[in-house]
Amino acid sequence: MLRTGLSKLLRSVTPDKIKIGSCISKTFLSADMSPPIVIQPKGPHKASVIFLHGLGDTGHGWSQVMGEDLNVDNVKFVCPTASTIPVTINMGMRMPAWYDITSLSEFDKEDKTGIMRSVQHVHQLIADEEKSVPSDKIFVGGFSQGGAVALYAGLTYKKQLGGIIGLSCYLPLNSEFPASAAAQNSTTPVIMCHGKADVVVDFRFGQMSFQKIQQFHPKVEMKEYDNMGHTSCPRELMDVKSFLVKYLAASS
């Protein structure tokens, strides 16, 4: 079981409002899951990226990043917003979250119901995109809590995907793997990126998740960033964009 001492470092989890240079997202609270923010492709629609935000953020924040830093011709970006729910580790404060968090060290207390509800939502978003493009032209990714859901959703989807992207995150319900991993995505490329200065989702925890996936999934890579905390940086975004371009070309 993956464990970390993060609970000793933080009294609560701050909302994951991503900041990259001058680009910072805004938080919009809503009682129910709102329609995704969609960035239409430049040119004919040939592929899709579904990207999930972190705790307390919304699809608006990462849609800016998709449009300005990760925009690739012919790729549609879909940035959903999680439902607003009480988050136990934040004293029950209501905020957009893909699932509840009760502890950052006791992972036998994970919110399996909430995680699976969000995974099913992501699977439905993938199915919706399949009406326009083949499944192997669809990438799923996310940041922090959103990245955790994206890893689980991508590894368990029953059709081959184009790729899976996990930024500053971990594999939830890790004891269910490799049993829960879908054979259809056994060779789907996975990239995990993590800052070594992250004190929200400790770098060691991301590294252990990478090692866990590596045990049953041969096509996973991990990028490390020496001075990056729980955020993103231009070099990471360049790595993600290169990943998209590489595997979009490979599946052409």
ABEGO torsion letter per residue (X at the ends): XBBBAAAAABABBBBBBBBBEABBBBBBBBABBBBBBBBBBBEBBABBBBBBBBBGBBAAAAAAAAAAAABBBGBBBBBBBBBBBBBAAAGGBBBBBABBBABAABAAABBAAAAAAAAAAAAAAAAAAAAABBAAABBBBBBEAAAAAAAAAAAABABBBAEBBBBGBBBBGAAAOAAABBAAAAABBBBBBBBAABAABBAAAAAAAAAAAAAABAABBBBBBAABBBBBBAAAAAAAAAAAAAAAAAAX
